[in-house]
Amino acid sequence: MWMTPKRSKMEFEETRGFRPEWTQRYLVVEPPEGEGALCLVCAHLVVSTCERDVRRHYEAEHQYYQRYVEEGERAALVERLRQGDLPEIIPPTPEERAARAGLGIARLLALKGRGWGEGDFVYQLMEVVLKDVLPDHVDVLGGIDLSPDTIRQRVLNINENLRSQLFNRAKDFKAYSLALDDQAFVAYENYLLVFVRGVDQDLEVQEELLTIINLTHHFSVGALMAAILEALQTAGLSLQRMVGLTTTHTLRMIGENSGLVSYMREKAVSPNCWNVIHYSGFLHLELLSSYDVDVSQVINTVSEWILLIKTRGIRRPEFQALLTSSESEHGERVNGRCLNNWLRRGKTLKLLFSLRKEIEAFLASVGATTAHFSDQQWLCDFGFLVDIMEHLRELSELLRFNRVFAATAFDHICNFEVKLNLLQRHMEEKNLTHFAALREVVDELKQHVKDDEKILDPNRYKVVFSRLQKDFDRHFKDLKFIKKDLELFANPFNFKPEYAPISVRVELTKLQASSELWEEYRNKDLGQFYAGLSAESYPIIKGVACKVASLFDSSEICEKAFSYLIRNQHTLSQPLTDEHLHALFRIATTEIEPHWDALLRARNDPNP
């Protein structure tokens, strides 16, 4: 970006308008008069000359023609359509319907995290229903193969289909960023999830899982780096187009001299490459400083309570909501390590705090220690931790709304840093307005302690605020470095040209003088506005827009993967090859719809 010493102007090989390759790809031609794209199949005019709109029309109305996939086959189809010879839409055969149903069931089993063997159970369920409801159609089940081996292979086929589509779209990325998550597998810690976020010249954002790397086989940072570069090369993504790198805050990622980030930045430095923007702690924000915030190791104590409740207090009605929440989040298996990380996400910690009196009574009834409930300092630490984790959780929730762009996410982070300063001042003044749980503890203790001054020690938590502020400053300093880029992207009409670098002032002044563009800015979202901006008239501004839009603006896709993992721990703990694990997570996190016709055409291959 322009504030970095190695910036380069974003190059646009193509101007906004009809592109010849769309004819074979989407079966459209340039209309004789006017703009847009004319569909050869239905003669519908797609008014907007934007690939996103052309592709959506094709996928919504003419997905059938996706079965013409070979280059020669596709060219022949286009020629027939030009001559007005519309190929007859052949209805699927019973065998194709059965194969399509099998693929759909395999995908659904993968989405729900079910084992390969459950296909047979689904078959039995359908057989029971058809026998009673549609007895004349029971024989259709004979063509649907739901055996474990077939389900397993179909999941791999769907994964390959989705992967191929991602690689095709990646060719059009003008800029992209990576998100590296090695904390999603909280119970295993031996996999790295690599996500990619790319934007094309129409500012259409694509967020997908790029690859999963087994850290057991790639233990060193060098081996890990090689695996990531191989995945990028396979996808056709050069380092020259990489803009950002989002990571967790583990030592493996951000070690000062040996972390993966330093290796990636060193590899990405070239005369044609801009400096890579890095920010960490964004993917699992609640875990960022939770170990420092946990003043008296409250989390470990509370984890022991939950495990004890699950083994000896499961039938107690006062704990039903707690247990229901636990099971819905984790499925049937809750181990200590997974629970420990889960509690650091704040939601259940708050629920446990509200049940502290019931928990004290329960611990006493089973002969467990209740010493913590008579320790006023520990109780204050418990309340303080609940409040701080709740504030972090609220910030994390704001950062889970996708498609708002990094400028908005950065605003939320800056606002939280201001909030931290306010919370620190309030704590020093013993003003507990924003510390609801701590205030509740203090009010209870006042009934038993005569000297109020001995209940709460504000200095005890001063170091917590200091660590949080340092962590946020350290992990998001690169975003502060490109603050002007983010401000220009978010508010191009309010950005004063004299504060902009010389290279962009002419374009910015021209942009702000256009009443037509001002109307578009007011009536469209940012993505649509910049998609419609001429790359010929505003090459630098549009280049900056592509780069900013490619930065991860939310942790939504990482949360999808994390939720999928904790919901299906039992299934995912079974012996699985890395290929199958990759397939399951891709299907669970993707926004791309499989090309079913292509999958049906491949069903006669040696591997079903």
C-alpha positions as CSV (number, residue, x, y, z in Angstrom):
1,M,0.0,0.0,0.0
2,W,1.1,3.5,-0.5
3,M,2.5,4.1,3.0
4,T,4.9,1.1,2.6
5,P,8.3,1.7,1.1
6,K,7.9,-1.0,-1.5
7,R,4.5,-0.2,-2.8
8,S,3.6,-0.8,-6.4
9,K,0.6,0.4,-8.4
10,M,-2.0,-2.3,-8.9
11,E,-1.9,-3.3,-12.5
12,F,-5.2,-3.9,-14.3
13,E,-4.7,-5.8,-17.6
14,E,-8.4,-5.4,-18.4
15,T,-10.8,-2.6,-18.2
16,R,-14.3,-2.8,-16.8
17,G,-16.5,-4.1,-19.7
18,F,-17.4,-7.2,-21.6
19,R,-14.6,-9.8,-21.7
20,P,-14.3,-12.3,-24.6
21,E,-13.7,-15.3,-22.3
22,W,-17.2,-14.9,-20.8
23,T,-18.6,-16.3,-24.1
24,Q,-17.5,-19.8,-23.4
25,R,-17.5,-19.5,-19.7
26,Y,-21.0,-18.1,-19.2
27,L,-22.6,-18.5,-22.7
28,V,-23.0,-14.7,-23.3
29,V,-22.0,-12.3,-26.0
30,E,-21.5,-8.6,-26.2
31,P,-24.8,-7.0,-27.3
32,P,-24.9,-5.1,-30.6
33,E,-25.9,-1.9,-28.9
34,G,-25.5,-0.7,-25.4
35,E,-23.5,-2.3,-22.5
36,G,-23.9,-5.5,-20.6
37,A,-23.9,-9.1,-21.7
38,L,-26.5,-10.9,-23.8
39,C,-27.3,-14.5,-22.9
40,L,-27.1,-16.9,-25.8
41,V,-29.5,-19.3,-24.1
42,C,-32.5,-17.2,-23.0
43,A,-31.6,-13.8,-24.7
44,H,-31.7,-12.1,-21.3
45,L,-29.6,-8.9,-21.2
46,V,-27.5,-8.7,-18.1
47,V,-27.3,-5.0,-17.7
48,S,-24.3,-4.7,-15.4
49,T,-20.9,-5.5,-17.1
50,C,-19.7,-7.2,-14.0
51,E,-18.5,-10.8,-13.9
52,R,-20.3,-11.4,-10.6
53,D,-23.7,-10.6,-12.2
54,V,-23.0,-12.5,-15.4
55,R,-21.9,-15.6,-13.4
56,R,-24.9,-15.4,-11.1
57,H,-27.3,-15.3,-14.0
58,Y,-25.6,-18.3,-15.6
59,E,-25.5,-20.4,-12.3
60,A,-29.1,-19.5,-11.5
61,E,-30.7,-20.1,-14.9
62,H,-28.4,-22.3,-17.0
63,Q,-26.5,-24.6,-14.6
64,Y,-27.5,-27.5,-16.9
65,Y,-25.0,-26.5,-19.5
66,Q,-22.2,-26.9,-17.0
67,R,-22.1,-30.5,-18.2
68,Y,-20.4,-29.3,-21.4
69,V,-17.0,-29.0,-19.7
70,E,-14.4,-30.0,-22.3
71,E,-13.0,-27.1,-24.3
72,G,-14.0,-28.5,-27.7
73,E,-17.4,-29.5,-26.4
74,R,-17.9,-26.0,-25.0
75,A,-16.8,-24.3,-28.3
76,A,-19.3,-26.5,-30.2
77,L,-22.0,-25.5,-27.8
78,V,-21.4,-21.8,-28.2
79,E,-21.4,-22.2,-32.0
80,R,-24.8,-24.0,-31.9
81,L,-26.2,-21.3,-29.6
82,R,-25.0,-18.5,-32.0
83,Q,-27.0,-20.2,-34.8
84,G,-30.1,-20.5,-32.7
85,D,-29.9,-24.2,-32.2
86,L,-30.8,-24.7,-28.6
87,P,-29.7,-28.1,-27.3
88,E,-32.5,-30.1,-25.9
89,I,-32.4,-30.4,-22.1
90,I,-32.4,-34.1,-21.5
91,P,-34.0,-35.1,-18.3
92,P,-31.8,-37.1,-15.9
93,T,-32.0,-40.8,-16.1
94,P,-33.0,-42.8,-13.0
95,E,-29.4,-43.8,-12.5
96,E,-28.3,-40.1,-12.6
97,R,-31.0,-39.2,-10.1
98,A,-29.8,-42.0,-7.8
99,A,-26.2,-40.9,-8.1
100,R,-27.2,-37.2,-7.5
101,A,-29.1,-38.3,-4.3
102,G,-26.1,-40.3,-3.1
103,L,-23.8,-37.3,-3.6
104,G,-26.2,-35.0,-1.8
105,I,-26.4,-37.4,1.2
106,A,-22.6,-37.7,1.3
107,R,-22.3,-34.0,1.4
108,L,-25.0,-33.7,4.2
109,L,-23.2,-36.4,6.3
110,A,-20.0,-34.4,5.9
111,L,-21.6,-31.1,6.9
112,K,-23.1,-32.8,10.0
113,G,-19.8,-34.5,10.9
114,R,-21.3,-38.0,10.6
115,G,-19.2,-41.1,10.1
116,W,-18.9,-42.9,6.8
117,G,-20.9,-45.8,8.1
118,E,-24.0,-43.8,8.8
119,G,-25.0,-43.9,5.1
120,D,-26.4,-47.4,5.7
121,F,-28.5,-46.1,8.5
122,V,-29.9,-43.3,6.3
123,Y,-30.7,-45.9,3.7
124,Q,-32.7,-47.9,6.3
125,L,-34.6,-44.8,7.4
126,M,-35.6,-44.0,3.8
127,E,-36.6,-47.6,3.2
128,V,-38.9,-47.5,6.3
129,V,-40.5,-44.2,5.1
130,L,-41.0,-45.3,1.5
131,K,-42.6,-48.6,2.5
132,D,-45.3,-46.8,4.5
133,V,-45.7,-43.6,2.5
134,L,-44.8,-44.5,-1.1
135,P,-44.6,-48.3,-1.4
136,D,-44.6,-48.2,-5.2
137,H,-41.3,-46.3,-5.1
138,V,-39.3,-48.5,-2.8
139,D,-37.3,-49.9,-5.7
140,V,-35.7,-46.5,-6.4
141,L,-33.5,-47.1,-3.3
142,G,-31.8,-50.0,-5.2
143,G,-29.8,-47.6,-7.3
144,I,-28.5,-45.5,-4.3
145,D,-25.2,-46.8,-2.9
146,L,-24.6,-45.5,0.6
147,S,-21.9,-47.9,1.7
148,P,-19.1,-46.5,3.8
149,D,-16.5,-46.8,1.0
150,T,-18.8,-45.0,-1.5
151,I,-19.6,-42.2,0.9
152,R,-15.9,-41.8,1.7
153,Q,-15.0,-41.5,-2.0
154,R,-17.9,-39.2,-2.8
155,V,-16.8,-36.8,-0.1
156,L,-13.4,-36.7,-1.7
157,N,-14.9,-36.1,-5.1
158,I,-17.0,-33.2,-3.8
159,N,-13.8,-31.8,-2.2
160,E,-11.9,-32.0,-5.4
161,N,-14.7,-30.3,-7.3
162,L,-14.9,-27.4,-4.8
163,R,-11.1,-27.2,-4.8
164,S,-11.0,-27.0,-8.6
165,Q,-13.6,-24.2,-8.6
166,L,-11.6,-22.2,-6.0
167,F,-8.4,-22.5,-8.1
168,N,-10.3,-21.3,-11.2
169,R,-11.5,-18.3,-9.3
170,A,-8.1,-17.7,-7.8
171,K,-6.7,-17.0,-11.3
172,D,-8.8,-13.7,-11.3
173,F,-7.6,-12.5,-7.8
174,K,-6.0,-9.1,-8.1
175,A,-5.0,-9.3,-4.4
176,Y,-5.3,-11.9,-1.6
177,S,-4.5,-12.4,2.0
178,L,-3.9,-15.5,4.1
179,A,-5.2,-16.5,7.6
180,L,-3.2,-19.1,9.5
181,D,-5.0,-20.7,12.4
182,D,-3.2,-23.2,14.5
183,Q,-5.5,-22.9,17.5
184,A,-8.8,-24.2,16.0
185,F,-7.7,-27.7,17.0
186,V,-7.8,-27.0,20.7
187,A,-8.0,-30.6,21.6
188,Y,-5.3,-31.8,19.2
189,E,-2.9,-29.0,18.3
190,N,-1.3,-30.7,15.3
191,Y,-3.0,-29.0,12.4
192,L,-2.7,-25.6,10.7
193,L,-5.7,-24.3,8.8
194,V,-4.8,-22.0,5.9
195,F,-7.6,-19.8,4.6
196,V,-7.4,-17.5,1.6
197,R,-9.4,-14.3,1.0
198,G,-9.1,-12.9,-2.5
199,V,-10.8,-10.2,-4.6
200,D,-11.1,-9.8,-8.3
201,Q,-11.3,-6.6,-10.3
202,D,-15.0,-6.4,-9.6
203,L,-14.3,-6.3,-5.8
204,E,-16.0,-9.6,-5.3
205,V,-14.7,-11.3,-2.2
206,Q,-14.0,-15.0,-2.0
207,E,-13.1,-16.6,1.4
208,E,-12.2,-20.3,1.4
209,L,-10.1,-22.9,3.0
210,L,-6.9,-23.2,1.0
211,T,-5.3,-26.2,2.7
212,I,-4.8,-28.1,6.0
213,I,-1.2,-28.8,7.0
214,N,-0.3,-31.6,9.4
215,L,2.1,-30.0,11.9
216,T,3.3,-33.5,13.0
217,H,4.8,-33.9,9.5
218,H,5.8,-30.2,9.1
219,F,7.3,-29.6,12.6
220,S,9.9,-27.0,11.6
221,V,9.0,-23.5,10.4
222,G,10.9,-24.1,7.3
223,A,8.9,-27.2,6.4
224,L,5.7,-25.3,7.3
225,M,6.7,-22.5,5.0
226,A,7.5,-24.9,2.2
227,A,4.0,-26.5,2.5
228,I,2.3,-23.1,2.4
229,L,4.3,-22.0,-0.7
230,E,3.4,-25.3,-2.4
231,A,-0.3,-24.8,-1.7
232,L,-0.1,-21.2,-3.1
233,Q,1.7,-22.5,-6.2
234,T,-0.9,-25.2,-6.7
235,A,-3.6,-22.6,-6.5
236,G,-1.8,-20.4,-9.0
237,L,-1.3,-17.6,-6.4
238,S,2.0,-15.7,-6.6
239,L,3.5,-13.9,-3.6
240,Q,3.5,-10.7,-5.6
241,R,-0.3,-10.5,-5.1
242,M,-0.3,-11.3,-1.4
243,V,-1.3,-8.3,0.7
244,G,-2.0,-9.5,4.3
245,L,-1.2,-12.2,6.7
246,T,-3.6,-12.9,9.6
247,T,-2.3,-15.3,12.3
248,T,-2.9,-16.5,15.8
249,H,-0.6,-15.2,18.5
250,T,1.3,-18.4,19.1
251,L,5.1,-18.5,19.2
252,R,5.1,-20.7,16.1
253,M,3.5,-17.8,14.2
254,I,4.9,-14.6,15.6
255,G,8.3,-15.6,17.1
256,E,10.6,-12.6,16.8
257,N,13.3,-14.4,14.8
258,S,12.0,-17.8,14.1
259,G,8.2,-17.3,13.6
260,L,6.4,-18.2,10.4
261,V,5.5,-14.5,9.8
262,S,9.1,-13.3,9.6
263,Y,9.9,-16.2,7.1
264,M,6.8,-15.3,5.0
265,R,7.7,-11.6,4.9
266,E,11.3,-12.4,4.0
267,K,10.1,-14.6,1.2
268,A,7.6,-12.0,-0.1
269,V,10.1,-9.2,-0.4
270,S,10.8,-8.5,-4.1
271,P,11.0,-5.4,-6.3
272,N,7.4,-6.0,-7.5
273,C,5.9,-6.8,-4.1
274,W,4.5,-4.5,-1.4
275,N,5.1,-5.2,2.3
276,V,2.8,-7.8,3.7
277,I,0.4,-6.4,6.4
278,H,0.3,-8.7,9.4
279,Y,-2.0,-8.7,12.4
280,S,-2.3,-11.5,15.0
281,G,-4.7,-12.5,17.7
282,F,-7.6,-11.6,15.4
283,L,-8.8,-15.2,14.7
284,H,-9.5,-16.2,18.4
285,L,-9.6,-12.9,20.1
286,E,-10.8,-14.2,23.4
287,L,-7.6,-16.3,23.7
288,L,-5.4,-13.4,22.9
289,S,-4.6,-12.3,26.5
290,S,-6.9,-14.6,28.5
291,Y,-3.9,-16.3,30.2
292,D,-2.6,-13.0,31.5
293,V,-6.1,-11.8,32.4
294,D,-6.8,-14.9,34.5
295,V,-5.3,-13.5,37.7
296,S,-5.8,-16.4,40.1
297,Q,-6.0,-19.3,37.6
298,V,-9.8,-19.1,37.9
299,I,-10.3,-21.0,34.6
300,N,-8.5,-24.1,35.9
301,T,-10.7,-24.2,39.0
302,V,-13.9,-23.6,37.1
303,S,-12.9,-26.4,34.6
304,E,-12.7,-28.8,37.5
305,W,-16.1,-27.8,38.7
306,I,-17.7,-28.5,35.3
307,L,-16.1,-31.9,35.0
308,L,-17.2,-32.8,38.5
309,I,-20.8,-31.6,37.7
310,K,-20.8,-33.8,34.6
311,T,-19.8,-36.9,36.5
312,R,-21.7,-36.4,39.8
313,G,-24.2,-33.6,39.4
314,I,-25.7,-34.3,35.9
315,R,-29.2,-34.9,37.3
316,R,-29.4,-31.7,39.3
317,P,-32.0,-29.3,37.7
318,E,-30.1,-26.2,38.5
319,F,-27.3,-27.3,36.2
320,Q,-29.4,-28.4,33.3
321,A,-28.9,-25.2,31.3
322,L,-25.2,-25.3,31.9
323,L,-24.9,-28.9,30.8
324,T,-27.1,-28.3,27.8
325,S,-25.0,-25.4,26.7
326,S,-21.8,-27.5,27.2
327,E,-23.2,-30.5,25.2
328,S,-24.5,-28.2,22.4
329,E,-21.1,-26.6,22.1
330,H,-19.0,-29.7,22.4
331,G,-21.1,-32.7,21.6
332,E,-20.7,-35.7,23.8
333,R,-17.0,-35.5,24.6
334,V,-15.6,-32.8,26.8
335,N,-12.0,-33.2,27.8
336,G,-10.1,-30.9,30.1
337,R,-8.0,-29.1,27.5
338,C,-10.8,-28.4,25.2
339,L,-13.0,-27.2,28.0
340,N,-10.2,-24.9,29.3
341,N,-10.0,-23.1,26.0
342,W,-13.7,-23.0,25.5
343,L,-14.2,-21.3,28.9
344,R,-11.8,-18.6,27.8
345,R,-14.3,-17.6,25.2
346,G,-16.4,-16.0,28.1
347,K,-20.0,-17.1,27.5
348,T,-20.1,-20.1,29.8
349,L,-17.9,-18.4,32.3
350,K,-20.6,-15.9,32.8
351,L,-23.2,-18.6,33.2
352,L,-21.1,-20.4,35.8
353,F,-20.7,-17.1,37.8
354,S,-24.5,-16.8,38.0
355,L,-24.6,-20.4,39.4
356,R,-21.8,-20.0,42.0
357,K,-24.0,-20.4,45.0
358,E,-25.6,-23.6,43.6
359,I,-22.1,-24.8,42.7
360,E,-20.9,-24.2,46.3
361,A,-23.8,-26.2,47.7
362,F,-23.1,-29.0,45.2
363,L,-19.4,-29.1,46.0
364,A,-20.1,-29.3,49.8
365,S,-22.6,-32.1,49.2
366,V,-20.1,-34.3,47.4
367,G,-17.2,-33.6,49.8
368,A,-15.2,-31.4,47.4
369,T,-13.3,-28.3,48.6
370,T,-15.3,-25.0,48.9
371,A,-12.3,-22.9,50.1
372,H,-12.6,-20.5,47.1
373,F,-16.0,-19.3,48.2
374,S,-14.6,-18.0,51.4
375,D,-11.6,-16.3,49.8
376,Q,-12.8,-12.8,49.0
377,Q,-9.8,-12.0,46.8
378,W,-10.4,-15.0,44.7
379,L,-14.1,-14.1,44.3
380,C,-13.2,-10.6,43.2
381,D,-10.8,-12.1,40.7
382,F,-13.6,-14.4,39.4
383,G,-15.9,-11.5,39.0
384,F,-13.2,-9.3,37.3
385,L,-12.4,-12.1,34.9
386,V,-16.0,-12.6,33.9
387,D,-16.4,-8.9,33.2
388,I,-13.2,-8.6,31.1
389,M,-13.9,-11.8,29.1
390,E,-17.4,-10.4,28.5
391,H,-15.9,-7.2,27.0
392,L,-13.6,-9.3,24.9
393,R,-16.4,-11.5,23.8
394,E,-18.5,-8.4,22.7
395,L,-15.6,-7.2,20.6
396,S,-15.1,-10.7,19.1
397,E,-18.8,-10.8,18.2
398,L,-18.5,-7.5,16.3
399,L,-15.5,-8.9,14.4
400,R,-17.5,-11.9,13.2
401,F,-19.7,-10.0,10.8
402,N,-18.3,-10.7,7.4
403,R,-18.1,-8.5,4.3
404,V,-17.7,-5.2,6.3
405,F,-14.0,-4.8,5.2
406,A,-10.9,-4.3,7.3
407,A,-11.5,-0.6,7.8
408,T,-14.6,-1.3,9.9
409,A,-12.9,-4.1,11.8
410,F,-10.0,-1.8,12.6
411,D,-12.4,0.9,13.9
412,H,-13.8,-1.7,16.3
413,I,-10.3,-2.6,17.5
414,C,-9.4,1.1,18.0
415,N,-12.7,1.8,19.9
416,F,-11.9,-1.2,22.2
417,E,-8.5,0.3,23.0
418,V,-10.2,3.5,24.0
419,K,-12.6,1.5,26.1
420,L,-9.7,-0.3,27.8
421,N,-8.4,3.1,28.9
422,L,-11.8,4.0,30.3
423,L,-12.2,0.7,32.1
424,Q,-8.7,1.2,33.7
425,R,-9.6,4.7,34.9
426,H,-12.9,3.4,36.3
427,M,-11.1,0.6,38.2
428,E,-8.6,3.1,39.7
429,E,-11.6,5.1,40.9
430,K,-13.5,2.0,42.1
431,N,-16.2,2.9,39.7
432,L,-17.7,-0.5,38.8
433,T,-20.3,0.7,36.3
434,H,-18.9,-1.5,33.6
435,F,-17.9,-4.4,35.9
436,A,-21.3,-5.9,36.6
437,A,-20.0,-9.3,38.0
438,L,-17.3,-7.7,40.2
439,R,-19.9,-5.2,41.5
440,E,-22.1,-8.0,42.4
441,V,-19.3,-9.7,44.4
442,V,-18.3,-6.5,46.2
443,D,-22.0,-5.9,47.2
444,E,-22.2,-9.4,48.6
445,L,-19.0,-9.1,50.5
446,K,-20.0,-5.8,52.0
447,Q,-22.6,-7.6,54.0
448,H,-19.9,-9.6,55.8
449,V,-16.9,-7.2,55.9
450,K,-17.1,-4.0,57.9
451,D,-14.1,-2.3,56.3
452,D,-15.0,-1.6,52.6
453,E,-11.5,-0.7,51.8
454,K,-10.3,-4.3,52.3
455,I,-12.7,-5.8,49.8
456,L,-11.4,-4.5,46.5
457,D,-7.8,-3.7,45.6
458,P,-7.8,-1.8,42.2
459,N,-4.0,-2.0,41.9
460,R,-4.3,-5.8,41.7
461,Y,-5.7,-5.4,38.2
462,K,-3.5,-2.6,36.9
463,V,-1.1,-5.0,35.3
464,V,-4.0,-6.8,33.5
465,F,-5.0,-3.6,31.7
466,S,-1.4,-2.8,30.9
467,R,-0.9,-6.2,29.3
468,L,-4.0,-6.0,27.3
469,Q,-3.1,-2.6,26.0
470,K,0.4,-3.8,25.0
471,D,-1.0,-6.9,23.4
472,F,-3.5,-4.9,21.2
473,D,-0.8,-2.4,20.3
474,R,1.7,-5.2,19.3
475,H,-0.7,-7.4,17.4
476,F,-2.5,-4.7,15.4
477,K,0.4,-2.2,14.8
478,D,0.5,-3.0,11.1
479,L,-3.2,-1.9,10.8
480,K,-2.3,1.4,12.4
481,F,0.6,1.8,9.9
482,I,-1.9,1.7,7.0
483,K,-4.5,3.7,8.8
484,K,-4.6,6.3,6.0
485,D,-5.2,3.6,3.4
486,L,-8.2,2.3,5.5
487,E,-9.6,5.8,5.9
488,L,-9.3,6.6,2.2
489,F,-11.1,3.3,1.4
490,A,-13.9,3.8,3.8
491,N,-14.5,7.5,3.3
492,P,-13.0,8.6,-0.1
493,F,-15.2,11.7,-0.3
494,N,-14.3,12.9,3.2
495,F,-10.6,12.3,2.9
496,K,-8.7,15.6,2.5
497,P,-6.4,15.4,-0.6
498,E,-3.7,17.4,1.1
499,Y,-3.3,14.6,3.6
500,A,-2.9,12.0,0.9
501,P,0.4,11.1,-0.8
502,I,1.2,13.1,-4.0
503,S,0.7,10.1,-6.2
504,V,-3.0,9.9,-5.4
505,R,-4.0,13.5,-5.0
506,V,-5.0,14.1,-8.6
507,E,-7.2,11.0,-8.7
508,L,-8.8,11.8,-5.3
509,T,-9.6,15.4,-6.3
510,K,-11.1,14.2,-9.5
511,L,-13.2,11.6,-7.6
512,Q,-14.5,14.1,-5.1
513,A,-15.5,16.5,-7.9
514,S,-17.8,13.9,-9.5
515,S,-21.4,14.3,-8.4
516,E,-22.3,11.1,-10.2
517,L,-19.8,9.1,-8.2
518,W,-21.0,10.8,-5.0
519,E,-24.5,9.5,-5.7
520,E,-23.2,6.0,-6.3
521,Y,-21.2,6.2,-3.1
522,R,-24.3,7.2,-1.1
523,N,-26.6,4.6,-2.6
524,K,-24.3,1.6,-2.9
525,D,-22.2,-0.4,-0.4
526,L,-18.5,0.0,-0.6
527,G,-17.9,-3.2,-2.6
528,Q,-20.4,-2.1,-5.3
529,F,-19.1,1.4,-5.4
530,Y,-15.4,0.4,-6.0
531,A,-16.5,-2.4,-8.4
532,G,-18.1,0.3,-10.6
533,L,-15.1,2.6,-10.3
534,S,-13.2,2.9,-13.6
535,A,-9.7,1.2,-13.5
536,E,-8.6,3.5,-16.3
537,S,-9.6,6.7,-14.6
538,Y,-8.7,5.8,-11.1
539,P,-6.0,3.1,-11.2
540,I,-4.3,3.9,-7.9
541,I,-7.4,4.4,-5.9
542,K,-8.9,1.1,-7.3
543,G,-5.6,-0.6,-6.6
544,V,-5.7,0.5,-3.0
545,A,-9.4,-0.7,-2.8
546,C,-8.4,-4.2,-4.0
547,K,-5.7,-4.5,-1.4
548,V,-7.8,-3.2,1.5
549,A,-10.7,-5.4,0.4
550,S,-8.5,-8.5,0.4
551,L,-7.6,-8.1,4.1
552,F,-9.5,-10.4,6.4
553,D,-12.3,-8.3,7.9
554,S,-13.7,-10.9,10.2
555,S,-13.0,-14.3,11.8
556,E,-16.2,-15.8,10.4
557,I,-14.6,-18.6,8.4
558,C,-12.3,-19.5,11.2
559,E,-15.3,-19.6,13.6
560,K,-17.0,-22.0,11.1
561,A,-14.1,-24.4,11.3
562,F,-13.8,-24.1,15.1
563,S,-17.5,-24.7,15.6
564,Y,-17.4,-27.7,13.2
565,L,-14.6,-29.1,15.2
566,I,-16.1,-28.8,18.6
567,R,-19.5,-30.1,17.4
568,N,-17.9,-33.2,15.9
569,Q,-15.0,-34.0,18.1
570,H,-16.1,-37.7,18.4
571,T,-16.2,-38.2,14.6
572,L,-13.0,-36.2,13.9
573,S,-11.1,-38.0,16.6
574,Q,-11.5,-41.3,14.6
575,P,-8.7,-42.3,12.4
576,L,-8.9,-40.1,9.3
577,T,-6.3,-39.4,6.6
578,D,-5.3,-35.8,6.1
579,E,-7.0,-35.9,2.7
580,H,-10.4,-36.8,4.3
581,L,-10.0,-34.3,7.1
582,H,-9.3,-31.6,4.5
583,A,-12.4,-32.6,2.6
584,L,-14.6,-32.4,5.6
585,F,-13.4,-29.0,6.6
586,R,-13.7,-27.6,3.1
587,I,-17.3,-28.8,2.7
588,A,-18.1,-27.4,6.2
589,T,-16.7,-23.9,5.5
590,T,-17.1,-23.3,1.8
591,E,-19.6,-20.9,0.1
592,I,-19.1,-22.5,-3.2
593,E,-21.8,-24.9,-4.5
594,P,-20.5,-28.1,-6.0
595,H,-21.0,-28.6,-9.7
596,W,-23.2,-31.6,-9.5
597,D,-23.3,-32.3,-13.3
598,A,-19.5,-32.5,-13.4
599,L,-19.6,-34.9,-10.4
600,L,-22.3,-37.0,-12.2
601,R,-20.2,-37.2,-15.3
602,A,-17.2,-38.5,-13.3
603,R,-19.2,-41.2,-11.6
604,N,-18.2,-43.8,-14.2
605,D,-14.5,-43.3,-13.4
606,P,-12.6,-46.2,-11.8
607,N,-13.1,-44.5,-8.4
608,P,-16.9,-43.8,-7.8
